[in-house]
Amino acid sequence: MERKHNVTKLRRVQRLINIKIARAYRTTSHEVLCVLTGMTPIHIELRNQAKGYYITRRNAHIDEPKQYREWTHPTKAIVLKEKCEEREYTIEVCTDGSKSLSGVGAGKALFKNKHLMFQLRYKLAEVLQQSG
């Protein structure tokens, strides 16, 4: 209980500061104010500071960064399952990527019970295409 009370008090102080920085209304939420001002919420920042303290002062083990050659390849880390034709699926996701004279793009479509529910289209910016 005491810890939750401390977090509430800290959030209150940070919220007042963020309201002044963002010049926002009093009714704006703490989370939105943190996004607008670019500040990490105080309880998360304090938790990270505490972790850093315990790592340096208590000699805790830190995961050493790996060289890029030692990274696991994404195709080996993710197991893909193919669609079974005998089984009826309620949700299906289809993806596609292509390159043509008009540019490079990709798309996703989500179907629920064979009806299109959601669709996204992406196009790589011309600046990125020219540099690659």
N, C-alpha and C positions, 0 to 999 in steps of 0.2 A: 504494500500500500504506500509506504513512504517513498519508494522509488517512483511510482506513478505520479505521486504528488509533486515530486521534484521535476519530473519531465513536464508536467503541466505548467509549473511556474516558469521554467526555462523557455518553453514555447511561447508563453504570454509575452515575455520580454522580447524575444526575437521577433514576434509578430508586430509589436509596436515599432521596433526599429525598421522592419521591412515596409510597414505602412508609410513611414516617413520617406524612405528611400524611393519607393515606387510611386509615391504620391497617389495612393489608392484609397478607396473608401474603407470605412471601418468594417463593413460587412464582408469584405474579401477574406477568403479562407487562408489559413496559415500555409497550406500546401501551395496554393496559387501564388501567394506572395513570395514564397521561396523560389518558384519557377521564374517569376517576373524579375526578381532581383539577382537570380543566379547564385543564391546562397544555399548551401547544404543545410537541411533541417538540423537544429542544434543537437537533438538527441542522437542523431546518426553521427554527426561530427565528433561528439564526445565519446561515443562508443568506439569510433576509429582511433581516437587519441588514446583511449584506455588500452586498446589492443596493441598499439605501438609501444606504449609504456611497458606492458607485460612482456612483449617480445624482447625489448632491449634490456630491461631490468631483470627479468626472470629467466633469461637465456632460453626462451622457447624456440622451437625449431621452426624455421621458415622454409617454405617450398622454394627451392632454388629454381631460377628460370632456366628453361631448357633451350639449347641451341635449336634453330629452326629445322635442322636436319633430323633431330630427334622427335619432332612433333609427330603425332599420329595422323595419318592421312584420313581425311573425312570419309572416304569410301570404306575404310576399314573400321571406323568408329560407329557408323550408322548401319543398321541392318534394314534393308529394304525388303518388303514382302510384296510379291506380285499378286495381282488380283486373281481370285479363284472364280472361274466362270460358273461353277455350280452354285455358288453362294449369292444371295441377294443382299446388296449393300444399300443402306439408307442414305449415307453421305459419301460422296465421291469428290475428289479434288483432282483437277486436270491442270497441268502446267505445260508451257511451250516457250521456246526461245528461238529467235530467228534473226538472220541478217539479210537485208535486201538493199536495193539501190536507195530506198528511202531512209535507211538507217538500221540500227540494232535495237531489238526490243524483246520483251518477254510478256507473258500473260498468265493469269491464274483464273480458274473458274471453279466455284463451289456449287455442287448439285446436291439437292436433298430430294429423295424420292424421284429422281430423274428430272427435276425442275431446277432451272438455273436460279440460285439464290443470291450469289455474289460474284462479281467479276472485277478483276484489276488488270490494268494495262500499264506497262512501263516502257519508256523509250530512253535510250542512252543519249545524253546531251551531245550535240555536234562537237563541242569543244573536246570532250573526252574521246570521241571517235577519232578525231584528227591526231591526237597525241599518241594513241595506241597503235 
